[in-house]
Amino acid sequence: MARQTHDKYVVRFPDDMRTEIKRVAKENGRSMNSEIIFRLKQSLKADLEAA
């Protein structure tokens, strides 16, 4: 059995934000999880570049 190496974290989104993430993820051909990870990475990268 493969060992999972990713942490799980429960996040509560406002209903309208969840709907928007779902819509954008579909447009981008990603799952909601992949879209959230992609956008978090972009945000963190932008913060590093701005520092």
LUMSE-798759 format. One record per residue (C-alpha): residue number from 1; x negated, y, z negated. Coordinates in nm, 4 decimals, m for minus. Last residue first. Example, Ala and Ser with C-alpha at 12.3 -4.5 7.8 and 13.67 -1.06 7.14 Angstrom:
2
num|X|Y|Z
2|m1.3670|m0.1060|m0.7140;
1|m1.2300|m0.4500|m0.7800;
***
This chain:
51
num|X|Y|Z
51|m1.0322|4.0646|0.1301;
50|m0.8052|4.1024|0.4348;
49|m0.9411|3.7873|0.6005;
48|m0.8814|3.5846|0.2853;
47|m0.5238|3.7130|0.2524;
46|m0.4551|3.6385|0.6192;
45|m0.5795|3.2805|0.5723;
44|m0.3528|3.2366|0.2683;
43|m0.0517|3.3596|0.4658;
42|m0.1293|3.1394|0.7655;
41|m0.1741|2.8360|0.5366;
40|0.1583|2.9090|0.3662;
39|0.3248|2.9401|0.7072;
38|0.1946|2.6066|0.8321;
37|0.2843|2.4317|0.5043;
36|0.6406|2.5709|0.5181;
35|0.6788|2.4721|0.8839;
34|0.5439|2.1230|0.8174;
33|0.7916|2.0725|0.5320;
32|1.0815|2.2002|0.7396;
31|0.9856|1.9563|1.0130;
30|0.8242|2.1027|1.3203;
29|0.9236|2.1550|1.6832;
28|0.8745|2.5320|1.6598;
27|1.2412|2.6135|1.7262;
26|1.3428|2.3426|1.4775;
25|1.1120|2.4866|1.2124;
24|1.2537|2.8345|1.2764;
23|1.6122|2.7177|1.2192;
22|1.5303|2.5110|0.9094;
21|1.3264|2.7953|0.7619;
20|1.6164|3.0354|0.8251;
19|1.8720|2.8061|0.6620;
18|1.6477|2.7528|0.3606;
17|1.6006|3.1290|0.3311;
16|1.9762|3.1934|0.3414;
15|2.0425|2.9349|0.0715;
14|1.7820|3.0812|m0.1670;
13|1.4940|2.8395|m0.1948;
12|1.4164|2.6226|m0.4963;
11|1.0741|2.4616|m0.4696;
10|0.9906|2.1138|m0.5966;
9|0.6224|2.0259|m0.5746;
8|0.4684|1.7029|m0.4571;
7|0.0912|1.6719|m0.4459;
6|m0.0651|1.5014|m0.1466;
5|m0.2992|1.2036|m0.1656;
4|m0.0417|0.9266|m0.1347;
3|m0.2009|0.5852|m0.1812;
2|m0.1410|0.3412|0.1006;
1|0.0000|0.0000|0.0000;
***
